[in-house]
């Protein structure tokens, strides 16, 4: 049995699979993620027979030419975006750390109350220091920093992972430089994002879905993609890293 990812490696596209093979011969559980959609498997004999047909051979040749052209254009666009992401201005409104922390606490509590989460424990100056560092870094990222949002949005939309990664890295580095006390938390959040991206990419590959940059943000794959690749944490004003 051949999976969709294996077929793609052999030069098949989703359109070709639907046109020339139709429904899969077997639906099997995903061996990597139990909660993922079933894997669509096709009998090797049926695939080999289809690949010998002249119309399939021609369709694969056309798909290969289109893929090469699209990859070249995407590479060029990605390089341009990475260059822009590397040089674009990023500004940070620097407050005394105590003031930034106090604002982060207020933002966190306000968000939890707005969401009606009665069970939450309000943040305060007596909260766990690691927790306070986390929500403070998050508050600074969301409320005290500004950069080219259009570039960030474009990079996410077209799936240019490298450009988004450059922007995030620069954001965390700038916070760590302005607030040395938060440098360790910035490094922790950065490593967590890298790990989440790796997990997300693995889930996307395992489910034969289109790639996207951000965990839980799947502009390429749409609703089907987003439903199969869950967020790692819920969004919040300051609490989600």
C-alpha positions in Angstrom: 0.0 0.0 0.0 1.2 3.5 -0.9 0.4 6.6 1.1 -0.4 10.0 -0.4 3.0 11.3 0.7 4.6 8.4 -1.1 2.6 9.1 -4.2 3.6 12.8 -4.1 7.2 11.7 -3.9 6.6 9.7 -7.1 5.3 12.8 -8.9 1.6 12.6 -8.2 -0.5 15.7 -7.2 -3.7 15.7 -5.2 -5.6 16.5 -8.4 -4.0 13.6 -10.3 -4.7 11.2 -7.4 -8.4 12.2 -7.4 -8.6 12.0 -11.2 -6.7 8.8 -12.0 -7.0 6.8 -8.7 -10.1 8.0 -7.1 -11.0 6.7 -3.7 -8.3 5.0 -1.6 -8.1 1.2 -1.3 -7.7 1.4 2.5 -8.1 3.9 5.3 -5.6 3.2 8.1 -4.9 4.8 11.4 -2.0 7.3 11.6 0.9 5.5 13.2 2.4 8.8 14.5 -0.7 10.6 15.9 -3.7 8.7 17.1 -6.0 11.8 16.8 -5.0 12.5 13.2 -7.2 11.9 10.2 -6.9 8.3 8.7 -4.2 7.8 6.2 -5.4 7.2 2.6 -3.6 4.2 1.1 -3.6 3.0 -2.5 -2.7 -0.5 -3.8 0.7 -0.6 -5.3 -0.5 -2.7 -8.3 -3.2 -0.1 -9.1 -0.7 2.8 -8.9 1.9 1.0 -11.1 -0.8 0.2 -13.7 -1.9 3.9 -13.7 1.6 5.1 -14.0 2.1 3.1 -17.2 -0.8 4.9 -18.9 0.1 7.6 -21.4 -2.3 10.2 -20.0 -0.9 9.8 -16.5 2.7 10.0 -17.8 1.9 13.3 -19.5 0.1 14.6 -16.5 3.1 13.9 -14.3 5.4 15.6 -16.8 3.2 18.7 -16.8 3.0 18.7 -13.0 6.8 18.4 -12.7 7.3 21.4 -15.0 4.8 23.5 -13.0 6.3 22.4 -9.7 9.8 23.4 -10.8 8.6 26.8 -12.0 6.6 27.4 -8.8 9.5 26.3 -6.6 11.8 28.8 -8.4 9.4 31.6 -7.9 8.7 30.7 -4.3 12.5 30.6 -3.6 13.0 34.0 -5.1 10.1 35.5 -3.1 11.3 33.8 0.1 14.8 35.2 -0.3 13.4 38.7 -0.8 11.2 38.4 2.3 14.0 37.2 4.4 16.1 40.1 3.3 13.3 42.5 4.3 12.7 40.8 7.6 16.4 41.0 8.4 16.6 44.8 7.8 13.2 46.1 8.7 12.9 48.5 11.7 11.6 47.0 14.9 10.9 49.5 17.7 10.5 48.8 21.4 8.9 51.2 23.9 11.2 50.6 26.9 9.6 50.9 30.3 11.1 50.2 33.8 10.8 46.5 34.3 8.6 46.9 37.3 6.1 49.0 35.3 6.1 46.6 32.4 5.5 43.7 34.9 2.6 45.6 36.5 1.0 46.3 33.1 1.5 42.6 32.2 -0.3 41.5 35.4 -3.2 43.9 34.7 -3.5 42.8 31.1 -3.4 39.1 32.1 -6.1 39.5 34.7 -8.3 41.7 32.4 -8.1 39.1 29.7 -9.1 36.2 32.0 -12.0 38.2 33.4 -13.1 39.2 29.9 -13.1 35.5 28.9 -15.2 34.7 32.0 -12.7 32.2 33.3 -13.8 32.2 36.9 -11.4 29.3 37.8 -8.2 31.2 37.0 -5.8 32.4 39.7 -5.3 36.2 39.4 -1.8 37.3 38.8 0.0 39.5 41.3 3.4 40.6 42.3 3.5 37.6 44.6 2.9 35.1 41.7 5.5 32.6 40.7 8.5 34.5 39.3 8.7 32.3 36.2 5.1 33.0 35.5 5.5 36.7 35.9 8.5 36.6 33.5 6.5 34.8 30.9 3.5 37.1 30.9 5.8 40.2 31.0 7.7 39.0 27.9 4.4 38.3 26.2 3.0 41.7 27.1 6.1 43.4 25.8 5.9 41.5 22.5 2.2 42.3 22.0 1.9 45.8 23.4 5.3 47.5 23.5 6.8 46.5 20.1 6.0 47.6 16.6 7.4 46.5 13.2 6.2 46.0 9.7 3.0 44.1 10.3 2.3 43.9 6.6 5.5 42.0 6.0 4.8 39.7 8.9 1.3 39.0 7.6 2.5 38.4 4.1 5.2 36.0 5.3 2.6 34.0 7.2 0.1 34.1 4.3 2.4 32.7 1.7 4.0 30.2 4.1 7.6 31.6 4.2 8.7 30.1 7.4 12.2 31.6 7.3 11.0 35.2 7.2 8.7 34.7 10.2 11.5 33.0 12.1 13.9 35.9 11.4 11.2 38.4 12.7 10.6 36.3 15.9 14.3 35.9 16.6 14.9 39.6 16.3 12.0 40.4 18.5 13.2 38.1 21.3 16.8 39.4 21.0 15.6 43.0 21.3 13.6 42.3 24.4 16.5 40.4 26.0 18.9 43.3 25.2 16.5 45.9 26.7 15.6 43.7 29.7 18.5 41.5 30.7 16.5 40.1 33.5 14.1 38.6 30.9 16.8 37.1 28.7 16.4 33.6 30.0 12.6 33.7 29.5 13.1 35.0 26.0 15.4 32.1 25.2 12.9 29.7 26.7 10.0 31.0 24.6 12.2 30.9 21.5 13.2 27.3 22.0 9.5 26.4 22.7 8.5 28.0 19.4 11.1 26.1 17.5 10.0 22.8 19.1 6.3 23.6 18.3 7.2 24.4 14.7 9.0 21.1 14.4 6.0 19.2 15.9 3.6 21.1 13.7 5.7 20.3 10.6 5.7 16.6 11.5 1.9 16.6 12.0 1.4 18.4 8.7 3.6 15.8 6.9 2.0 12.9 8.6 -1.5 14.1 7.5 -0.4 15.0 4.0 -1.6 18.6 4.5 -0.3 21.8 2.9 2.5 23.5 5.0 1.9 26.5 7.2 4.1 28.6 9.4 2.5 28.9 12.7 1.0 26.4 15.1 -2.7 26.9 15.0 -2.5 29.4 12.2 -3.1 27.6 8.9 -3.9 30.2 6.2 -2.8 27.8 3.4 -4.6 24.7 4.6 -7.8 26.4 5.6 -10.4 25.0 8.0 -9.6 21.4 7.2 -6.0 21.9 8.0 -6.6 24.0 11.1 -9.0 21.4 12.5 -6.4 18.6 12.1 -3.4 20.6 13.5 -4.5 21.9 16.9 -3.1 24.9 18.7 -0.7 24.3 21.5 -2.2 27.0 23.7 -5.1 29.4 23.6 -4.4 33.0 22.6 -4.4 35.7 25.3 -3.4 39.2 26.0 -0.3 38.1 27.9 -0.7 34.6 29.1 0.0 32.5 26.0 3.6 32.1 25.0 
